[in-house]
Amino acid sequence: MFNRRKVLGLMASGALALSVAMPALAQDSQKLRFSAVFSEQDIRADMMKQLAEAVADNFELELYYGGTLFKQTTEIIAIQRGNLEMGNVAPQDIASQIPAFSILTSAYLFRDADHLRAFFDSDAGAEMKAMAEDQLGIHILGPTYFGTRQVGLNIDKEISTPEDMSGVKLRMPGGDAWQFLGQSLGANPTPMAYAEVYTGLQTGAIDGQDNPLPNVENMKFYEVMSQIAMTSHLVGYDLLVISKEVWDGMDDAQREAFQAAADEAINWSQAEHLKREEELSAFFEEQGLKIYTPDVDAFRTHAQQMYLDNEISADWPEGMLDRINAM
């Protein structure tokens, strides 16, 4: 018969053998929940799938699209409360908590996607990213370009100048920065959730919306619009962010690898969006929409002056506008 001491010894040696044979149990991938309002058909959904695959050795990304996990504007709060680890958030949502960030939401600030990326890779961009990290607890991995925003309408009136936008109910996301952007175009901004825009255009609850052409295709907005005025008023981008707590919990090698994977995925997504924008104008014309370019200089002058005359620009970091323009 085995005595008690022998039994305990066998159990201990068996447990040791099990731990040696199954080391992966101690190295489970960390689960990171990701929330975005874009649909699963969006190019950026494929961007996130690429990122998830690239970091799969250490992290398991749970990807939620279409605002199914958290609605637009609530992702940052969810991260702050520990209910979310990653999000693709609008800079306007950051500006609602950090007024100085509103400079990065102003009309006609960035010239194109390359100018946008150059800024976020610069010392000036690092200062703004640090501001978000210190005050909101989010680490910005990079800007996710999704196209230049244009005005799509379901009215008969052709738009040439900001004065022509007077009285036009233009859907904008909630938040002061978004609403002011709509005002800077001369419109009557109307807050509405992204998922409700199609029905809003269909029923006449709104007269139009502003989005880049790929978004218009993804969400089928062109089915309930009659025209697109190519105002090119905003280089559209969101920010791929991760909880500062999660980021700080990584070691140096993990952070370097995660950032490199994010950069590669973002680069791919940007290139795909630029290519798609070139194709969509012709497609929308084939669908019966009128596509035209209004007096962009008149829109730019009107919008920039509205920002400079408004108290919103009082919070902008001193000299930041000049630094961006000089890039």
Secondary structure, DSSP 8 states (H G I E B T S, - for coil): ---HHHHHHHHHHHHHHHHHH-GGGGG--EEEEEE-SS-TTSHHHHHHHHHHHHTTTTEEEEEE-TTSSS-TT-HHHHHHTTS-SEEEE-HHHHHTT-GGGGGGGSTT---SHHHHHHHHTSHHHHHHHHHHHHHH-EEEEEEEEEEEEEEEE-SS----SGGGGTT-EEEE-SSHHHHHHHHHTTSEEEE--GGGHHHHHHHTS-SEEEE-HHHHHHTTGGGG-SEEEEEEEEEEEEEEEEEHHHHHHS-HHHHHHHHHHHHHHHHHHHHHHHHHHHHHHHHHHHTT-EEE---HHHHHHHHHHHHHHSGGGGGS-TTHHHHHHT-
